[in-house]
């Protein structure tokens, strides 16, 4: 696996950032990868002031609509989790490339509108789903794509935070905050997107199960069938045993073997176990651990493991904007992943019955 090397010929591109918490992480990678931050937007004056110290040449705005006519080439949307689609559509209609954070839509109508906007725009929609680009996910995708473990039969993915009950309550108890108003299944794209990316399949049906017995369980298991016939199981939000690989763990069982990230502390959690069964390997068991190589940007600068996903997603966005490279995660997989959570909420509300998902690939 090669490290990403920054192009020295990419033209200067001006990007705006909406939402200056998660948005600042992406803004820093934008600047490091040759994109210029032209505008910053947040309704919190303290966040805006702090961001302006890092990017003094950027315009400071409190309303995202003020960005529409500033001649930006691209925009990073990192505002509230459930409020991305309307902004993305508005910027796409102005010919501004969009890199949007982790929920593409909150219902089917928004998803259809977003795909339609991407179709008619001269610009592109990219999903800022950094979990598809973390080192263990990239390694497993390579193994699957090379047919080393056969056809995927079962794929599992975790995105878990092992927080104390008081900390969970502080995050989810305020209905004015997006965490207090989204459904228990909504924040699923950090698990579903890697599943779709590794398998290159579409979700067709979902069943959501609560882990806790409360009316609003803060941990859920999603079981969904893929268009390839494989079964996917994902576990998300607040359960103990948070993986050290940026809260992520991935396992794929194929018809001839297994590839999964290690449930280990520290640096080992980014590594992948690859097992090929004796009957499928000339009578010899192959069971080895693969350590992902370092990722470099320029010169000898190595990207910290936990930041590789964000760095590569921003690098891909830069290449999309400046060189017309197709988006790393385009609009349809983004909408499909988000709708697993939407229809999962319906399944949960109806006693965990299976719910059919729309065929987003045909939209």
N, C-alpha and C positions, 0 to 999 in steps of 0.2 A: 504494500500500500504506500503510495507516494504522499509526501507532504505537499501542501498547497504552497505555491510560490507566487507572490504578488507580481502582477504585470507592471512593467515600468512604462508601458505605452498607453495605459488607460487614460482617457481624458478626464479632466476635473468635472465632477458631477455634484450638483448641489441637492442636498437631501434635507427634508424637514423631519422632525421627530415630535410625535404627539404622545404625551404620557411620559413623565420623566422619573419614574422609578425603574421598572424594567427597561424602559426606553434608553436610559443612560448607558446601560451595558451595550446595547446595540449601537448607540451613537459613538461610543469609544472605538468599537470595532470598525465602524464606518470610516472614521478619521484615520485609523491605523492602516486601513486597506485602500486609502486613496480617495475616499469620498469626502466632500466638504459639507459640514453641517451648516445649512443656510438659515434654518429657522427652528426655534424651540417653542413648544406649546404645552402649558399645563395650567389648570385653574388654581393650583397651589402656589402662592407667590414665593414661599420659601424654596420650594423645589426649583422654580424658575430662576430665582436669583443664584442658587448654588450651581445650576447647570450653566448659567451664563458666565460664571467664573472660568469654567473649563472651555467654553466655546464663546469667547468674547465677541467674535465677529458675526454671530448668529442673531437674527431678529428674535425678540422676546414677545410672545403672543399668549393671550389667555383664551382665545377662541380659535378652534381649529379651522373654522371657515375663512379666517384671515390668511391662511396658507394657500388657498386655492388659486389666487392670482399673483403669486410671488415668483412665478417663473421657475419653480422647482422641477428638477428632473425626476425625483422620487420622494417617497414619504414612508417613514416607519411608523406604524400604528401600534402603540403600546399603551393605549388608554384602557378603560375598564373592560374586563374580560368579555362581557356580553354586549358591547357597544361598538363593534368593529365594522360591521357590514355597511352601515349607512355611510361612514367615512370612506371606506374603500370604494364604494360605488361612486361617490362624489368626485374623488380624485381620479379614478379611472376615466370618468366622463370628461375630465379636463386634460386627459392625456398624460397624467402623472403616474409613474410606476409605483406600485404599492408592495410593501413588505409588511404583512399584517400578523399580529400575534395570535394566540393559541386557541381562539374559537372563531371560526370563519362566519358562523351564522347561529341564530338561536331557534330557527324553525325552517321548514321546507321552503316557505315563500321567500325568506331572506336568501336562502341558498340559491334558489332559482334566479333571483334578481341579481345576485353577485356574479353568477356564471354568465348571465346575459350581458352584464356590464363588461366583463372581461372579453367576451366575444366581440362586442362592438367597439371596444377601445383601441386606440393606437398604442396604448401602454399595456403593461402586464400585471397580473396579480401573482405574488409569491407568498407562500405561507411561511411564517417565521417559526417553523417547527424544528427546533434545534435537536430534539431527541432522535430524529432519523440520522443525524450526523455525529452522534457520540461514537467514540472509538469501538466499543463492544458491539454496537448495532451495525456499524460499517463492516466489521470483521465477519459477523454472522451473515450479513447480506452477501458478502463475497463467497462464503462457503456454500450458501444456498444457490446462488446464481451459477456457481461452477458445478452444480449437481453432485456435490460431494456426499450429501446425506440423502439423496433421492427426493421424491415428491414430498412436500410438506403435508403432514397429517394433523399435527397439533402444534400450535404456537401460543406461548404464554408471555405476558409482559406485565411488569409491576411499575407503578409510579406511586411511591409511598413516603409519607412523612411520619416518623415515630415521635410525635409530640405528646406532651403531657395534656391531660384533659382540660386544664385551665387555659393552656395555649390554644387548643382547638376552639374552645368557647370564645376566646378573644378574637380569633380570626373569622368565625362564622356567625357570631351572635348578633351582629349589627345589621338589620335589614337594609340600611342605607348604603352599606358596603356591598360590592358585587359578590363577595363570598357568602354574604348573608341572604342573597336573593336568587342565586342560581340553584338548579336542581342538584341532588346528590350525584347524579351521573354525568353532569355537564362537563366537568373538568377531566375529560377522558382522552384528549388528543395526544398527550404524552405517552399513552400506551397504544392507542389505536393507530396512530400514524406510523410508528415503527412496524406494526403488524402489516399494514397495507404496503409499506415501502419494501419490506423484506420479501413478501409473498407476491407483490405486484398483482394483487387481487382486490375485489370490491366486496364490501359487506352486504349481505343479503337479508339477514334476519338477526334480531338481537333479543336476548333474554337478560334482564337485570335482576340481580338478587341482592338484598340488603345483608350486610354483615352484622350490624347491630339491630336491635329490635325497636329502636325509637321511631317516631313518626318521620323524622328526618335523619336517617342514618348517614354518618359522615364517611363511611367506607362502603364501597359496592364492588361486586364482581359482575362483569359483563361476559356473557357467553354469546358469541356470534359466529354464524356460519359465513364462510367466504365463497366467492364465486368459483373458486378452484375446487370446492368441496371440503377444504380443510376447516377445522374447528379452531377458533381463537378464544382464549380465556384471558381476561385482563382484570387486574386488581388496582384500584386507585384510591387516592387521598390518604386518610389518617389511620394507619395500622402500624403496630410496632415492628421493628426489624427493618428500618429504613436502609436501603442499599447504599453503600458508599460510592457507587458509580452514579453520582448525581441523582440519587433517589430512584434509579432505574435498574431493572433486571429483565433479561430477555432469554427465552429458551425456545428452541425449535426442534421438534422431533419429526424426522423424515422417514421414508420407507426403508432406508438403509443405515440410519445413524442419527446422531444427536449433535447439536451445536448450542451451547448456552454459556452465558456469562457466569462468572464464578460468584458464589455467595460467600465472599471473603471480605475482611476489613482492608481499608487502605487501598494502595495502588493495585493490589491483586484483583480488586473488584472490576477493573476494566478489561481483564483478560478473559479469554474464551476457551472453554473445554470443547474439543472436537473428538467425537467417538464414532468410529466406523466399525460395525459389527463383524466378527470373523467370517460369517457365512457370506458377507458382501465384500470381503477384502482378502480373497484367496486364502481363507482359513486363518488369517492373522488378525488379532484384535489391534486396532489402532486407536489409541486413547492418549491424546496429547493436549497440552495447554499452549495456547498461542498468545503471546504478549504483543499488543499493538505497538507499532513503531512510533517514535515521537513525531509530532506534527510541527513543521516549521513554516513560518511566514516569509520572512526576509532574513538573509544572512544566517546567523546562528540562533535566532530568536525562536525558542520553543514555546508552543502554546500550552498552558496548563491543561491537564486532562479535562477538568470540568468545564473548560471554556471552548473546547474544540468544536462542539456542536454550534455554538453561537458564531464562532469565527468563520466556520465553513458556510453557514447559512448566509451571513453577510457577504462573504466572498462571492457566493453564487448570485446573490442579488446584484452586486456590483457588475458581474459579468453579464447578467441579464439586461441591465440598464445600458451598459456601455458597449456591449458586443453582441446583443440579441441572442445570447445563449438561452435556451428554454429554462424556465424557472425550475429550481431544484424540487420544490413541492408546489405544483400548480394548483389552480382553483378547484378542479373537480375532486382530487384526493383530499383537499382541505375541507371542502363541504361534506364529502362522504364521511370523513372522520368525525366531524362535528355532529352530524346527524345521528351517528351511533349513540351519542349521549342524549340527543333530543328524544329519539325513539326509545332509548333505554329508560328515560324518565316515564314514558307512557307505560312501558312494561312494568316498571316498579309500582306505579299507581294502580295498575290493574292486576295485582297479585302475582307479579313475575311471570306473566304469560309471554310466549314468544310473539314478537311484533315484526312484520315484514318491513324491510327498508326499501326506499325508492331506488331505482337504478340510476344513480347519478352519472354514470358513464354515458348514458344516452341523452342527457340533457343538453 
